[in-house]
Amino acid sequence: MNTIQFVHEGLGNSSYILDLGNGNAVLIDPDRNVSRYRDALQSLGLQVAGIFETHLHADFVSGARELAGETGAPIFLAAAAKSRVPHQGLEGGQVLKLDGCEVTVVASAGHTPEHLSYVYRMASGPPLLFSGGSLIVGGAARTDLISPEMTEPLTRAQFRTLRDAFSSLPDETLLYPTHGGGSFCSTGAGQERTSTLGHERRQNPLLTLNDEEEFVTWFPSTFPAVPDYFFRLRAINQAGPRLRKEIPFPPALAPDAFASAIASSVVVDGRSKEEYANGHIPGSLNNTYRDDFPVWLGWLVQENAPLLFVTGDTPVESLVDQSLLVGYEKFAGWLDGGVKAWSDSGRELRTTALVSADEAHRQVLQGAAVLDIREPSEYQAGHIDGSVHIPLGTLTEETHRVPKDRPVVVYCGHGERASTAISLLEAAGWLDLINLDGGIGAWSNAGYKVQQRE
């Protein structure tokens, strides 16, 4: 069987097409950007025999309904998910036959209560385990996304899944998880996207813990921050997301129309930090179009907010695709002609200082405050001495901790998140904001001191 992996680096997730070798294929955990699956299937001459979901996803909107509508293929997912999308409900222990391929359904609760994993077997070759978030390279997916009351029961279920669910499978079993390195859904140091059970049994620290109470105490302490949108996407996937054809595409707006729409919308500037610094619409959110675009959009923009786009060189279609991926479906429009048209119409553009490490250091010596907006693990690995630490995802709730009586040097890993933070602070009334171009790496490379964990 030929496995085709599709990785979304920003979400840290993988989805798969599994070629069954007879002109048919199955899809596992497809996301809402379905054109790439469609193109791959067409180029390989494959028909879809089934679409399998390991769980109700919290970090992206599923593409299963969209693909089922296009292909006529059945959706397979846990009966316990209580999905309102037409599907065939499955339970652990079932065995399915698909064109000579045997699929064993494995109950693997933990990441979610309804979680299933799938073992595909052909007449020859090792089994293939599609494990969702129940087992990933170097770790497993988090267990705190349902409710605080469910975290302990799910952590105990995760312990039993790791200990028992896959114990009968041989070491040569190929492991294809959905979550992986970079995912806020998962924990673990592994950066590889695939593995084998044998490798995980030797290297995955979660498979070496034999004390359930120790696991229940320790495992939740390893989880990264939770993006706000995680708690609304499960419900969207359970109900069934709208089809793309049902969602109006954003219209091109001249500056006058764009300005009129701002009062009831969020302006998302998808341009680079350099372009934003050189001139931007006051109050706009700078979220540079890159792998992380949907993560920060979902984390920072209110649910159901109408979006206005400033696109730069990025096609508006790409911004729409990534917005839909995390559940945004209201598009008020995009600025035809960009910021040049805005400026030519006589409207204000603001600028932001984007400076070298030397200039940032000079500003600090002259009394500027320093704001580190990275994740806690990044901050602990090395930060500028005296910096206020507020992760970007919580900045809007903690702006009271940011000095307003002096310049503020903002930094992250490279500068994109810092630019987003600056746009949030500017919209909240801060004016003298400075982006350290190149982030903590530029500071360190310039020879300036980096403080380790306090």
Stockholm file with secondary structure:
# STOCKHOLM 1.0

chainA/1-454         MNTIQFVHEGLGNSSYILDLGNGNAVLIDPDRNVSRYRDALQSLGLQVAGIFETHLHADFVSGARELAGETGAPIFLAAAAKSRVPHQGLEGGQVLKLDGCEVTVVASAGHTPEHLSYVYRMASGPPLLFSGGSLIVGGAARTDLISPEMTEPLTRAQFRTLRDAFSSLPDETLLYPTHGGGSFCSTGAGQERTSTLGHERRQNPLLTLNDEEEFVTWFPSTFPAVPDYFFRLRAINQAGPRLRKEIPFPPALAPDAFASAIASSVVVDGRSKEEYANGHIPGSLNNTYRDDFPVWLGWLVQENAPLLFVTGDTPVESLVDQSLLVGYEKFAGWLDGGVKAWSDSGRELRTTALVSADEAHRQVLQGAAVLDIREPSEYQAGHIDGSVHIPLGTLTEETHRVPKDRPVVVYCGHGERASTAISLLEAAGWLDLINLDGGIGAWSNAGYKVQQRE
#=GR chainA/1-454 SS CEEEEEEETTTTEEEEEEECSSSEEEEESCBSCTHHHHHHHHHHTCEEEEEECSSCCSSSCBCHHHHHHHHCCCEEEEGGGCCSSSCEEECTTCEEEETTEEEEEEECCSSSTTCEEEEEECSSSCCEEEEETSSBTTEEECSCSSCHHHHHHHHHHHHHIIIIITTTSCTTCEEEESBCTTCTTEEESCCCSCEEHHHHHHHCGGGGCCCHHHHHHHGGGGCCCCCTTHHHHHHHHHHCCCCGGGSCCCCEECHHHHHHHGGGSEEEECSCHHHHHHCBCTTCEECCSSTTHHHHHHHHSCTTCCEEEECTTSCHHHHHHHHHHTTCCCEEEEETTHHHHHHHTTCCCBCCEEECHHHHHHHHHTTCEEEECSCHHHHHHCBCTTCEECCGGGGGGCGGGSCSSSCEEEECSSSHHHHHHHHHHHHTTCCCEEEETTHHHHHHHTTCCCBCCC
#=GC SS_cons         CEEEEEEETTTTEEEEEEECSSSEEEEESCBSCTHHHHHHHHHHTCEEEEEECSSCCSSSCBCHHHHHHHHCCCEEEEGGGCCSSSCEEECTTCEEEETTEEEEEEECCSSSTTCEEEEEECSSSCCEEEEETSSBTTEEECSCSSCHHHHHHHHHHHHHIIIIITTTSCTTCEEEESBCTTCTTEEESCCCSCEEHHHHHHHCGGGGCCCHHHHHHHGGGGCCCCCTTHHHHHHHHHHCCCCGGGSCCCCEECHHHHHHHGGGSEEEECSCHHHHHHCBCTTCEECCSSTTHHHHHHHHSCTTCCEEEECTTSCHHHHHHHHHHTTCCCEEEEETTHHHHHHHTTCCCBCCEEECHHHHHHHHHTTCEEEECSCHHHHHHCBCTTCEECCGGGGGGCGGGSCSSSCEEEECSSSHHHHHHHHHHHHTTCCCEEEETTHHHHHHHTTCCCBCCC
//
